Amino acid sequence: MSESSNETGSIDHREDTGTRPLGLIGGIGLTEVHVYGQRRGPDGEFGGCPHVHAIVDEGYFVLRGAGHVEFHDLENGPRRLELTQGVYAHFPPRVLHRLVSRGDLVILGLMGSAGLAEAGEARIYFGPEADHDANVYARWLGLAKQHGLAGALDRRDQAVRAYMDLMEMWTKDRSAYFARLGDFVGVHERTMAERRAEFASIVQRGPIAWGEESLRRLNSLAKSSERLFSSQVADLESNSDVFINEPGRESALGMCGVLRPMLHLTPMPKGPITA
């Protein structure tokens, strides 16, 4: 994900500003994803890295283009969902998934709790060597940071080669496939469990804080009505802030493609329209 930049007048929704909860409405994360189409992977496909989340639900809304998403879980094995403009799908954590593009696939990605993915809550599938050697995993994960787009595509290719081996297991030995998938998910869950306190803080300041704010507003309705009838309008709380995120401000090299993460929100100028 993109690096945080605290420009004057902007709010990075991943940080605790003390005035509003983390994330966008409801504490979600929102990212425009342009699935990698710069070169084909080792399997001949344009697409992203197979990866899994430990905590968050994720949703895809197709803005344009066509392709599919491949899912793998310990109950069903591999599944495939076709993606065309207007299709929406969401899925839980612990499901390995991979996006494939058949022509300029662009999706709007929604994350159930803003800030967790940016904090490293997801894990790319690089195969057993990386799962059992943290240094190997870190080296392959860091290719995009070290070498830009070329490194991001090399990272994708490394993941796809391991993914092709997993798919071959499904064809030849399904017990081996499920064992390998279970080992991968288990490694990730154990790694993320070590960061429970850190992630709990993000959830508390994100979706939980948004929910508490909704309850506060609900509880204030009766009080507001009483104040209005008693002509104490000046005592009412007022928050008319409008926040915007404009195109071109931020981009990143993600697991699935080139990203436009909606991280920084700029307040709209106050005051009425002037001639």
C-alpha positions, 0 to 999 in steps of 0.5 A, spaced: 500 500 500 502 507 499 506 510 504 502 515 508 503 523 507 500 528 512 500 534 507 497 540 510 489 540 511 489 533 509 487 527 513 490 520 513 484 515 515 489 510 518 492 515 523 488 517 529 487 524 528 483 525 535 477 527 531 474 522 527 474 514 527 479 511 522 477 509 515 472 511 510 464 511 512 463 505 517 471 504 518 472 500 511 478 501 506 477 503 499 482 502 493 481 502 486 485 496 483 488 496 476 490 488 475 497 487 473 496 487 465 503 489 463 506 482 462 503 475 462 505 471 468 509 464 468 502 461 467 500 465 461 495 470 464 495 477 466 493 477 473 495 479 481 499 475 486 495 469 490 494 471 497 490 470 503 487 475 509 487 473 516 482 478 519 478 482 514 472 480 509 474 483 502 469 485 496 470 486 489 466 491 485 468 491 477 468 498 474 470 496 467 474 490 463 473 482 464 476 477 468 475 472 473 477 471 481 480 464 483 478 462 490 481 456 494 479 454 501 479 448 505 472 446 505 471 447 497 478 447 494 478 451 488 473 455 485 472 460 480 468 466 479 467 470 472 468 478 473 464 483 468 462 490 469 457 491 475 459 484 478 460 485 486 463 479 490 465 479 497 468 473 501 471 472 508 478 471 511 482 464 510 480 464 503 486 464 498 484 468 492 487 471 485 485 476 480 486 474 473 484 480 467 482 478 460 482 486 458 483 492 462 480 489 469 479 495 474 475 493 480 473 497 486 476 493 492 473 494 499 476 492 506 472 490 512 477 494 516 481 500 514 488 500 516 489 492 517 491 491 510 496 497 510 499 494 516 501 487 513 495 483 515 495 479 508 500 474 506 502 472 499 502 465 497 510 463 495 510 456 497 513 452 502 520 455 502 517 462 504 512 459 509 517 456 513 523 461 512 521 468 514 527 471 510 525 468 504 518 470 504 521 477 506 526 478 500 520 476 495 515 480 498 520 486 498 521 486 491 516 491 489 519 496 494 526 495 491 525 495 484 518 498 483 513 496 477 518 491 475 519 488 482 512 487 483 511 483 477 517 479 479 514 478 485 507 476 482 511 471 477 514 468 483 508 467 487 504 464 480 510 459 480 508 456 487 501 457 485 501 453 479 505 447 483 499 448 488 494 447 482 498 441 480 497 438 487 489 439 486 489 435 479 494 429 482 493 429 489 488 432 493 490 430 499 496 434 498 493 440 496 489 441 502 495 439 506 499 444 503 493 450 503 492 448 510 499 449 512 499 456 508 493 458 512 496 456 518 502 459 518 499 466 516 494 465 522 500 464 527 504 470 524 498 474 525 496 472 532 503 475 534 500 482 532 493 481 536 494 487 540 496 492 534 490 489 530 485 490 535 487 497 536 486 498 529 479 495 529 477 499 535 479 506 532 476 504 526 469 500 525 468 499 532 469 507 533 464 508 527 459 504 530 459 507 537 459 514 533 452 512 530 449 510 536 451 516 539 448 520 534 442 515 535 441 517 542 442 524 541 436 525 537 431 525 542 435 530 546 436 534 540 428 534 539 428 537 546 433 542 545 429 545 539 422 545 542 425 549 548 429 554 543 436 552 545 438 551 538 445 554 539 447 548 543 446 543 538 452 540 535 454 541 528 458 538 524 458 539 516 465 537 514 465 534 507 471 530 505 474 528 498 479 524 495 481 526 488 484 522 483 492 522 482 494 524 489 496 517 491 498 510 488 501 504 490 504 497 487 499 492 491 498 484 491 493 484 485 495 490 481 497 498 481 492 501 486 489 508 487 488 507 495 483 512 498 487 514 504 488 521 504 481 525 505 481 533 504 476 537 507 472 541 502 472 549 503 467 552 508 462 557 506 457 558 501 458 559 494 460 566 492 458 569 485 
